[in-house]
Amino acid sequence: MTADELPEGTPVRMPYADEPDSAPEPRRFYRLRAPHVEKASVPVTVRVTPDADLYVAVGSGRRRMYLTPNEAWALWRCLSEAVASTGEPPEWIRVHVTPTHR
């Protein structure tokens, strides 16, 4: 069943990343800026390097962490549940994050 065949109003899961290309990529960066009320927005970056831990940086690299893929999945699950408990997602988060190479 495709999204076109679902009844109107049925939630459809948005893909989290683009389909992989056939050519291997050295690494990909996923970036988003979180707005801040009293100062400039805060950059959030995740670097994915083949055969290496994921690298997460928040706030221009002041808060950094390496995660194995399993740790990243566990963090994703816990963080998504915790953030969902705070209320509806803000409009600025409703974007597709396209990976870049730099």
DOLUM-296416 format. One record per atom (N, C-alpha, C, O): residue in three letters; residue number from 1; atom name; x, y, z. Coordinates in nm, 2 decimals. Atoms other than C-alpha are relative to their C-alpha. Layout:
REM residues N
ALA / NUM / CA / X / Y / Z
...
***
This chain:
REM residues 102
MET / 1 / N / 0.08 / -0.12 / 0.00
MET / 1 / CA / 0.00 / 0.00 / 0.00
MET / 1 / C / 0.09 / 0.12 / 0.00
MET / 1 / O / 0.18 / 0.13 / 0.08
THR / 2 / N / -0.08 / -0.12 / 0.00
THR / 2 / CA / 0.14 / 0.34 / -0.09
THR / 2 / C / -0.07 / 0.11 / 0.07
THR / 2 / O / -0.19 / 0.10 / 0.11
ALA / 3 / N / 0.06 / -0.11 / -0.07
ALA / 3 / CA / 0.08 / 0.68 / 0.07
ALA / 3 / C / -0.12 / 0.05 / -0.07
ALA / 3 / O / -0.21 / 0.10 / 0.00
ASP / 4 / N / 0.12 / -0.04 / 0.07
ASP / 4 / CA / -0.17 / 0.76 / -0.21
ASP / 4 / C / -0.12 / -0.08 / 0.03
ASP / 4 / O / -0.23 / -0.03 / 0.01
GLU / 5 / N / 0.11 / 0.09 / -0.03
GLU / 5 / CA / -0.38 / 0.46 / -0.11
GLU / 5 / C / -0.05 / 0.01 / 0.14
GLU / 5 / O / -0.16 / -0.05 / 0.17
LEU / 6 / N / 0.05 / -0.01 / -0.14
LEU / 6 / CA / -0.41 / 0.55 / 0.26
LEU / 6 / C / -0.11 / 0.10 / 0.01
LEU / 6 / O / -0.12 / 0.19 / -0.06
PRO / 7 / N / 0.11 / -0.10 / -0.02
PRO / 7 / CA / -0.72 / 0.72 / 0.39
PRO / 7 / C / 0.06 / 0.13 / 0.04
PRO / 7 / O / 0.16 / 0.15 / 0.10
GLU / 8 / N / -0.05 / -0.13 / -0.02
GLU / 8 / CA / -0.69 / 1.09 / 0.41
GLU / 8 / C / 0.01 / 0.03 / 0.16
GLU / 8 / O / -0.07 / -0.02 / 0.23
GLY / 9 / N / -0.03 / -0.03 / -0.14
GLY / 9 / CA / -0.54 / 1.21 / 0.75
GLY / 9 / C / 0.08 / -0.10 / 0.07
GLY / 9 / O / 0.12 / -0.09 / 0.18
THR / 10 / N / -0.08 / 0.11 / -0.06
THR / 10 / CA / -0.35 / 0.89 / 0.81
THR / 10 / C / 0.15 / 0.05 / 0.00
THR / 10 / O / 0.20 / 0.09 / -0.10
PRO / 11 / N / -0.14 / -0.04 / 0.00
PRO / 11 / CA / 0.00 / 0.98 / 0.93
PRO / 11 / C / 0.09 / -0.09 / -0.08
PRO / 11 / O / 0.08 / -0.21 / -0.08
VAL / 12 / N / -0.10 / 0.07 / 0.09
VAL / 12 / CA / 0.28 / 0.89 / 0.69
VAL / 12 / C / 0.14 / 0.02 / 0.06
VAL / 12 / O / 0.17 / 0.14 / 0.08
ARG / 13 / N / -0.13 / -0.02 / -0.05
ARG / 13 / CA / 0.63 / 0.83 / 0.82
ARG / 13 / C / 0.09 / 0.06 / -0.10
ARG / 13 / O / 0.11 / 0.01 / -0.21
MET / 14 / N / -0.09 / -0.07 / 0.09
MET / 14 / CA / 0.88 / 1.07 / 0.67
MET / 14 / C / 0.14 / -0.07 / 0.01
MET / 14 / O / 0.18 / -0.10 / 0.12
PRO / 15 / N / -0.14 / 0.06 / -0.01
PRO / 15 / CA / 1.22 / 0.92 / 0.57
PRO / 15 / C / 0.09 / 0.09 / 0.08
PRO / 15 / O / 0.09 / 0.21 / 0.07
TYR / 16 / N / -0.09 / -0.08 / -0.08
TYR / 16 / CA / 1.50 / 1.02 / 0.80
TYR / 16 / C / 0.12 / 0.04 / -0.08
TYR / 16 / O / 0.19 / 0.13 / -0.04
ALA / 17 / N / -0.12 / -0.04 / 0.08
ALA / 17 / CA / 1.77 / 1.03 / 0.54
ALA / 17 / C / -0.02 / -0.04 / -0.15
ALA / 17 / O / -0.11 / -0.12 / -0.18
ASP / 18 / N / 0.01 / 0.03 / 0.14
ASP / 18 / CA / 1.81 / 1.02 / 0.16
ASP / 18 / C / 0.05 / -0.14 / -0.02
ASP / 18 / O / 0.13 / -0.19 / 0.05
GLU / 19 / N / -0.05 / 0.13 / 0.04
GLU / 19 / CA / 1.86 / 0.69 / -0.01
GLU / 19 / C / 0.15 / 0.01 / -0.03
GLU / 19 / O / 0.19 / 0.11 / -0.09
PRO / 20 / N / -0.15 / 0.00 / 0.03
PRO / 20 / CA / 2.23 / 0.60 / -0.03
PRO / 20 / C / 0.03 / -0.01 / -0.15
PRO / 20 / O / -0.04 / -0.08 / -0.22
ASP / 21 / N / -0.05 / 0.01 / 0.14
ASP / 21 / CA / 2.41 / 0.66 / -0.36
ASP / 21 / C / 0.08 / -0.13 / -0.01
ASP / 21 / O / 0.12 / -0.19 / 0.08
SER / 22 / N / -0.08 / 0.12 / 0.02
SER / 22 / CA / 2.59 / 0.37 / -0.52
SER / 22 / C / 0.15 / 0.03 / 0.02
SER / 22 / O / 0.22 / -0.06 / 0.06
ALA / 23 / N / -0.14 / -0.04 / -0.03
ALA / 23 / CA / 2.92 / 0.56 / -0.49
ALA / 23 / C / 0.02 / 0.02 / 0.15
ALA / 23 / O / -0.06 / 0.09 / 0.21
PRO / 24 / N / -0.02 / -0.02 / -0.14
PRO / 24 / CA / 3.07 / 0.55 / -0.14
PRO / 24 / C / 0.04 / 0.14 / 0.03
PRO / 24 / O / 0.11 / 0.21 / -0.05
GLU / 25 / N / -0.02 / -0.14 / -0.04
GLU / 25 / CA / 3.08 / 0.88 / 0.04
GLU / 25 / C / 0.10 / 0.00 / 0.12
GLU / 25 / O / 0.09 / -0.09 / 0.20
PRO / 26 / N / -0.09 / 0.00 / -0.11
PRO / 26 / CA / 3.37 / 0.97 / 0.27
PRO / 26 / C / -0.07 / 0.03 / 0.14
PRO / 26 / O / -0.04 / -0.04 / 0.23
ARG / 27 / N / 0.08 / -0.02 / -0.13
ARG / 27 / CA / 3.14 / 1.12 / 0.54
ARG / 27 / C / -0.11 / 0.10 / -0.04
ARG / 27 / O / -0.10 / 0.17 / -0.14
ARG / 28 / N / 0.12 / -0.09 / 0.02
ARG / 28 / CA / 2.81 / 1.31 / 0.57
ARG / 28 / C / -0.02 / 0.08 / 0.13
ARG / 28 / O / 0.00 / 0.03 / 0.24
PHE / 29 / N / 0.04 / -0.09 / -0.11
PHE / 29 / CA / 2.70 / 1.60 / 0.79
PHE / 29 / C / -0.14 / 0.03 / -0.01
PHE / 29 / O / -0.19 / 0.07 / -0.11
TYR / 30 / N / 0.14 / -0.04 / -0.02
TYR / 30 / CA / 2.35 / 1.66 / 0.91
TYR / 30 / C / -0.01 / 0.12 / 0.09
TYR / 30 / O / 0.04 / 0.11 / 0.21
ARG / 31 / N / 0.00 / -0.12 / -0.09
ARG / 31 / CA / 2.29 / 2.01 / 1.04
ARG / 31 / C / -0.13 / 0.07 / 0.00
ARG / 31 / O / -0.21 / 0.06 / -0.09
LEU / 32 / N / 0.12 / -0.07 / -0.02
LEU / 32 / CA / 2.01 / 2.21 / 1.18
LEU / 32 / C / 0.03 / 0.11 / 0.11
LEU / 32 / O / 0.11 / 0.08 / 0.20
ARG / 33 / N / -0.02 / -0.11 / -0.10
ARG / 33 / CA / 2.00 / 2.54 / 1.38
ARG / 33 / C / -0.12 / 0.01 / 0.08
ARG / 33 / O / -0.23 / 0.02 / 0.03
ALA / 34 / N / 0.11 / -0.02 / -0.10
ALA / 34 / CA / 1.78 / 2.56 / 1.69
ALA / 34 / C / -0.01 / 0.14 / 0.04
ALA / 34 / O / 0.09 / 0.20 / 0.09
PRO / 35 / N / 0.02 / -0.14 / -0.04
PRO / 35 / CA / 1.64 / 2.90 / 1.75
PRO / 35 / C / 0.02 / 0.02 / 0.15
PRO / 35 / O / -0.01 / -0.07 / 0.23
HIS / 36 / N / -0.02 / -0.04 / -0.14
HIS / 36 / CA / 1.73 / 3.07 / 2.08
HIS / 36 / C / -0.07 / 0.13 / 0.03
HIS / 36 / O / -0.06 / 0.22 / -0.05
VAL / 37 / N / 0.08 / -0.12 / -0.03
VAL / 37 / CA / 1.51 / 3.33 / 2.25
VAL / 37 / C / 0.09 / 0.12 / 0.03
VAL / 37 / O / 0.06 / 0.23 / -0.02
GLU / 38 / N / -0.08 / -0.12 / -0.05
GLU / 38 / CA / 1.78 / 3.56 / 2.40
GLU / 38 / C / 0.13 / 0.02 / -0.08
GLU / 38 / O / 0.19 / 0.13 / -0.07
LYS / 39 / N / -0.12 / -0.01 / 0.08
LYS / 39 / CA / 2.08 / 3.50 / 2.16
LYS / 39 / C / -0.01 / -0.06 / -0.13
LYS / 39 / O / -0.12 / -0.11 / -0.17
ALA / 40 / N / 0.00 / 0.06 / 0.13
ALA / 40 / CA / 2.18 / 3.36 / 1.82
ALA / 40 / C / -0.04 / -0.14 / 0.01
ALA / 40 / O / -0.04 / -0.20 / 0.11
SER / 41 / N / 0.04 / 0.14 / 0.00
SER / 41 / CA / 2.06 / 3.02 / 1.71
SER / 41 / C / 0.11 / -0.09 / 0.03
SER / 41 / O / 0.23 / -0.05 / 0.02
VAL / 42 / N / -0.10 / 0.10 / -0.04
VAL / 42 / CA / 2.24 / 2.71 / 1.82
VAL / 42 / C / 0.02 / -0.10 / -0.11
VAL / 42 / O / -0.08 / -0.17 / -0.14
PRO / 43 / N / -0.02 / 0.11 / 0.10
PRO / 43 / CA / 2.40 / 2.48 / 1.56
PRO / 43 / C / 0.00 / -0.14 / 0.06
PRO / 43 / O / 0.06 / -0.16 / 0.17
VAL / 44 / N / 0.00 / 0.14 / -0.04
VAL / 44 / CA / 2.34 / 2.11 / 1.59
VAL / 44 / C / 0.05 / -0.08 / -0.12
VAL / 44 / O / -0.01 / -0.07 / -0.23
THR / 45 / N / -0.06 / 0.07 / 0.11
THR / 45 / CA / 2.56 / 1.88 / 1.37
THR / 45 / C / 0.02 / -0.14 / 0.04
THR / 45 / O / 0.07 / -0.17 / 0.15
VAL / 46 / N / -0.04 / 0.14 / -0.02
VAL / 46 / CA / 2.59 / 1.50 / 1.34
VAL / 46 / C / 0.08 / -0.04 / -0.12
VAL / 46 / O / 0.04 / -0.02 / -0.24
ARG / 47 / N / -0.09 / 0.05 / 0.11
ARG / 47 / CA / 2.88 / 1.36 / 1.13
ARG / 47 / C / -0.01 / -0.15 / 0.00
ARG / 47 / O / 0.01 / -0.22 / 0.10
VAL / 48 / N / 0.00 / 0.15 / 0.02
VAL / 48 / CA / 2.85 / 1.01 / 0.99
VAL / 48 / C / 0.11 / -0.03 / -0.09
VAL / 48 / O / 0.12 / 0.01 / -0.21
THR / 49 / N / -0.12 / 0.05 / 0.08
THR / 49 / CA / 3.17 / 0.85 / 0.87
THR / 49 / C / -0.01 / -0.15 / -0.01
THR / 49 / O / -0.03 / -0.22 / 0.09
PRO / 50 / N / 0.00 / 0.15 / 0.01
PRO / 50 / CA / 3.17 / 0.50 / 0.73
PRO / 50 / C / 0.10 / -0.07 / 0.09
PRO / 50 / O / 0.21 / -0.03 / 0.10
ASP / 51 / N / -0.08 / 0.09 / -0.09
ASP / 51 / CA / 3.30 / 0.24 / 0.97
ASP / 51 / C / 0.06 / 0.08 / 0.12
ASP / 51 / O / 0.17 / 0.05 / 0.17
ALA / 52 / N / -0.05 / -0.08 / -0.11
ALA / 52 / CA / 3.34 / 0.50 / 1.25
ALA / 52 / C / -0.12 / 0.04 / 0.09
ALA / 52 / O / -0.24 / 0.03 / 0.04
ASP / 53 / N / 0.10 / -0.05 / -0.09
ASP / 53 / CA / 3.14 / 0.63 / 1.55
ASP / 53 / C / -0.06 / 0.13 / -0.06
ASP / 53 / O / 0.00 / 0.20 / -0.13
LEU / 54 / N / 0.06 / -0.13 / 0.04
LEU / 54 / CA / 2.89 / 0.91 / 1.49
LEU / 54 / C / 0.05 / 0.11 / 0.09
LEU / 54 / O / 0.09 / 0.08 / 0.21
TYR / 55 / N / -0.05 / -0.11 / -0.08
TYR / 55 / CA / 3.00 / 1.25 / 1.61
TYR / 55 / C / -0.11 / 0.10 / 0.01
TYR / 55 / O / -0.17 / 0.15 / -0.10
VAL / 56 / N / 0.10 / -0.10 / -0.02
VAL / 56 / CA / 2.75 / 1.49 / 1.76
VAL / 56 / C / 0.06 / 0.12 / 0.06
VAL / 56 / O / 0.13 / 0.12 / 0.16
ALA / 57 / N / -0.05 / -0.13 / -0.06
ALA / 57 / CA / 2.82 / 1.86 / 1.82
ALA / 57 / C / -0.12 / 0.09 / 0.01
ALA / 57 / O / -0.20 / 0.11 / -0.08
VAL / 58 / N / 0.11 / -0.09 / -0.03
VAL / 58 / CA / 2.58 / 2.11 / 1.98
VAL / 58 / C / 0.07 / 0.13 / 0.04
VAL / 58 / O / 0.15 / 0.13 / 0.13
GLY / 59 / N / -0.05 / -0.13 / -0.04
GLY / 59 / CA / 2.66 / 2.48 / 2.00
GLY / 59 / C / 0.14 / 0.03 / -0.05
GLY / 59 / O / 0.23 / 0.06 / 0.03
SER / 60 / N / -0.13 / -0.03 / 0.06
SER / 60 / CA / 2.95 / 2.53 / 1.77
SER / 60 / C / 0.11 / -0.09 / 0.05
SER / 60 / O / 0.23 / -0.04 / 0.06
GLY / 61 / N / -0.10 / 0.09 / -0.04
GLY / 61 / CA / 3.13 / 2.23 / 1.90
GLY / 61 / C / 0.04 / 0.00 / 0.15
GLY / 61 / O / 0.12 / -0.07 / 0.19
ARG / 62 / N / -0.03 / -0.01 / -0.15
ARG / 62 / CA / 3.13 / 2.33 / 2.27
ARG / 62 / C / -0.04 / -0.13 / 0.07
ARG / 62 / O / 0.02 / -0.17 / 0.17
ARG / 63 / N / 0.05 / 0.12 / -0.05
ARG / 63 / CA / 2.93 / 2.02 / 2.35
ARG / 63 / C / 0.01 / -0.11 / -0.10
ARG / 63 / O / -0.06 / -0.11 / -0.20
ARG / 64 / N / -0.02 / 0.10 / 0.10
ARG / 64 / CA / 3.06 / 1.72 / 2.16
ARG / 64 / C / 0.00 / -0.14 / 0.06
ARG / 64 / O / 0.03 / -0.16 / 0.18
MET / 65 / N / 0.00 / 0.14 / -0.05
MET / 65 / CA / 3.02 / 1.34 / 2.18
MET / 65 / C / 0.01 / -0.09 / -0.12
MET / 65 / O / -0.05 / -0.07 / -0.22
TYR / 66 / N / -0.01 / 0.11 / 0.10
TYR / 66 / CA / 3.11 / 1.03 / 1.99
TYR / 66 / C / -0.10 / -0.11 / 0.05
TYR / 66 / O / -0.10 / -0.14 / 0.17
LEU / 67 / N / 0.10 / 0.10 / -0.04
LEU / 67 / CA / 2.84 / 0.76 / 1.98
LEU / 67 / C / 0.02 / -0.12 / -0.10
LEU / 67 / O / 0.03 / -0.10 / -0.22
THR / 68 / N / 0.01 / 0.12 / 0.09
THR / 68 / CA / 2.84 / 0.40 / 1.84
THR / 68 / C / -0.14 / 0.01 / -0.07
THR / 68 / O / -0.23 / 0.07 / -0.01
PRO / 69 / N / 0.13 / 0.00 / 0.05
PRO / 69 / CA / 2.55 / 0.34 / 1.61
PRO / 69 / C / -0.11 / -0.05 / 0.10
PRO / 69 / O / -0.22 / 0.00 / 0.10
ASN / 70 / N / 0.09 / 0.05 / -0.10
ASN / 70 / CA / 2.38 / 0.14 / 1.88
ASN / 70 / C / -0.03 / 0.10 / 0.11
ASN / 70 / O / -0.15 / 0.11 / 0.15
GLU / 71 / N / 0.02 / -0.11 / -0.09
GLU / 71 / CA / 2.43 / 0.42 / 2.13
GLU / 71 / C / -0.08 / 0.11 / -0.06
GLU / 71 / O / -0.17 / 0.16 / 0.01
ALA / 72 / N / 0.08 / -0.11 / 0.07
ALA / 72 / CA / 2.29 / 0.67 / 1.88
ALA / 72 / C / -0.15 / -0.04 / -0.01
ALA / 72 / O / -0.23 / 0.04 / 0.01
TRP / 73 / N / 0.14 / 0.05 / 0.01
TRP / 73 / CA / 1.98 / 0.45 / 1.83
TRP / 73 / C / -0.07 / 0.01 / 0.14
TRP / 73 / O / -0.18 / 0.05 / 0.15
ALA / 74 / N / 0.05 / -0.01 / -0.14
ALA / 74 / CA / 1.93 / 0.43 / 2.21
ALA / 74 / C / -0.03 / 0.14 / 0.04
ALA / 74 / O / -0.13 / 0.17 / 0.10
LEU / 75 / N / 0.02 / -0.14 / -0.03
LEU / 75 / CA / 1.98 / 0.80 / 2.25
LEU / 75 / C / -0.12 / 0.06 / -0.08
LEU / 75 / O / -0.20 / 0.13 / -0.02
TRP / 76 / N / 0.11 / -0.05 / 0.08
TRP / 76 / CA / 1.74 / 0.87 / 1.96
TRP / 76 / C / -0.14 / -0.04 / 0.06
TRP / 76 / O / -0.23 / 0.04 / 0.07
ARG / 77 / N / 0.12 / 0.05 / -0.05
ARG / 77 / CA / 1.47 / 0.65 / 2.12
ARG / 77 / C / -0.04 / 0.08 / 0.13
ARG / 77 / O / -0.15 / 0.12 / 0.15
CYS / 78 / N / 0.02 / -0.06 / -0.13
CYS / 78 / CA / 1.51 / 0.80 / 2.47
CYS / 78 / C / -0.03 / 0.15 / -0.02
CYS / 78 / O / -0.13 / 0.21 / 0.04
LEU / 79 / N / 0.02 / -0.14 / 0.03
LEU / 79 / CA / 1.54 / 1.16 / 2.34
LEU / 79 / C / -0.13 / 0.03 / -0.06
LEU / 79 / O / -0.20 / 0.13 / -0.03
SER / 80 / N / 0.13 / -0.02 / 0.07
SER / 80 / CA / 1.24 / 1.13 / 2.11
SER / 80 / C / -0.12 / -0.01 / 0.09
SER / 80 / O / -0.21 / 0.07 / 0.09
GLU / 81 / N / 0.11 / 0.02 / -0.10
GLU / 81 / CA / 1.02 / 1.00 / 2.39
GLU / 81 / C / 0.00 / 0.12 / 0.10
GLU / 81 / O / -0.11 / 0.17 / 0.13
ALA / 82 / N / -0.01 / -0.11 / -0.09
ALA / 82 / CA / 1.14 / 1.27 / 2.63
ALA / 82 / C / -0.05 / 0.13 / -0.06
ALA / 82 / O / -0.12 / 0.20 / 0.01
VAL / 83 / N / 0.04 / -0.13 / 0.06
VAL / 83 / CA / 1.10 / 1.56 / 2.39
VAL / 83 / C / -0.15 / 0.00 / -0.04
VAL / 83 / O / -0.21 / 0.10 / -0.02
ALA / 84 / N / 0.14 / 0.01 / 0.04
ALA / 84 / CA / 0.76 / 1.43 / 2.27
ALA / 84 / C / -0.09 / 0.03 / 0.13
ALA / 84 / O / -0.20 / 0.08 / 0.11
SER / 85 / N / 0.08 / -0.02 / -0.12
SER / 85 / CA / 0.64 / 1.45 / 2.64
SER / 85 / C / -0.01 / 0.15 / 0.03
SER / 85 / O / -0.09 / 0.19 / 0.12
THR / 86 / N / 0.00 / -0.14 / -0.03
THR / 86 / CA / 0.71 / 1.83 / 2.64
THR / 86 / C / -0.11 / 0.07 / -0.08
THR / 86 / O / -0.14 / 0.19 / -0.05
GLY / 87 / N / 0.11 / -0.06 / 0.08
GLY / 87 / CA / 0.43 / 1.90 / 2.38
GLY / 87 / C / 0.02 / -0.02 / -0.15
GLY / 87 / O / 0.10 / -0.09 / -0.19
GLU / 88 / N / -0.01 / 0.01 / 0.15
GLU / 88 / CA / 0.38 / 1.95 / 2.01
GLU / 88 / C / 0.13 / 0.06 / -0.05
GLU / 88 / O / 0.19 / 0.15 / 0.00
PRO / 89 / N / -0.13 / -0.05 / 0.06
PRO / 89 / CA / 0.69 / 2.00 / 1.79
PRO / 89 / C / -0.02 / 0.14 / -0.06
PRO / 89 / O / -0.13 / 0.17 / -0.12
PRO / 90 / N / 0.01 / -0.14 / 0.06
PRO / 90 / CA / 0.76 / 2.36 / 1.68
PRO / 90 / C / 0.00 / -0.01 / -0.15
PRO / 90 / O / 0.05 / -0.11 / -0.21
GLU / 91 / N / 0.00 / -0.01 / 0.14
GLU / 91 / CA / 0.71 / 2.46 / 1.32
GLU / 91 / C / 0.14 / -0.01 / -0.07
GLU / 91 / O / 0.16 / -0.07 / -0.17
TRP / 92 / N / -0.13 / -0.01 / 0.06
TRP / 92 / CA / 1.08 / 2.52 / 1.26
TRP / 92 / C / 0.07 / -0.14 / -0.02
TRP / 92 / O / 0.16 / -0.15 / -0.09
ILE / 93 / N / -0.06 / 0.14 / 0.01
ILE / 93 / CA / 1.16 / 2.15 / 1.31
ILE / 93 / C / -0.06 / -0.08 / -0.11
ILE / 93 / O / 0.00 / -0.19 / -0.14
ARG / 94 / N / 0.07 / 0.08 / 0.11
ARG / 94 / CA / 0.93 / 2.03 / 1.03
ARG / 94 / C / 0.07 / 0.02 / -0.13
ARG / 94 / O / 0.01 / 0.07 / -0.23
VAL / 95 / N / -0.08 / -0.01 / 0.12
VAL / 95 / CA / 1.20 / 2.03 / 0.77
VAL / 95 / C / 0.07 / -0.13 / -0.03
VAL / 95 / O / 0.09 / -0.21 / 0.06
HIS / 96 / N / -0.08 / 0.12 / 0.04
HIS / 96 / CA / 1.39 / 1.76 / 0.58
HIS / 96 / C / 0.15 / 0.04 / 0.01
HIS / 96 / O / 0.18 / 0.14 / -0.05
VAL / 97 / N / -0.15 / -0.03 / -0.02
VAL / 97 / CA / 1.76 / 1.76 / 0.68
VAL / 97 / C / 0.07 / -0.07 / -0.11
VAL / 97 / O / 0.08 / -0.20 / -0.10
THR / 98 / N / -0.08 / 0.06 / 0.11
THR / 98 / CA / 1.97 / 1.70 / 0.37
THR / 98 / C / 0.14 / -0.01 / 0.04
THR / 98 / O / 0.20 / 0.09 / 0.08
PRO / 99 / N / -0.15 / 0.01 / -0.04
PRO / 99 / CA / 2.32 / 1.57 / 0.43
PRO / 99 / C / 0.09 / 0.07 / -0.10
PRO / 99 / O / 0.06 / 0.09 / -0.22
THR / 100 / N / -0.10 / -0.06 / 0.09
THR / 100 / CA / 2.62 / 1.76 / 0.30
THR / 100 / C / 0.13 / -0.07 / 0.02
THR / 100 / O / 0.14 / -0.16 / 0.11
HIS / 101 / N / -0.13 / 0.07 / 0.00
HIS / 101 / CA / 2.97 / 1.65 / 0.24
HIS / 101 / C / 0.11 / 0.08 / 0.08
HIS / 101 / O / 0.22 / 0.03 / 0.10
ARG / 102 / N / -0.09 / -0.09 / -0.07
ARG / 102 / CA / 3.14 / 1.94 / 0.43
ARG / 102 / C / -0.08 / 0.08 / 0.11
ARG / 102 / O / -0.02 / 0.16 / 0.18
***
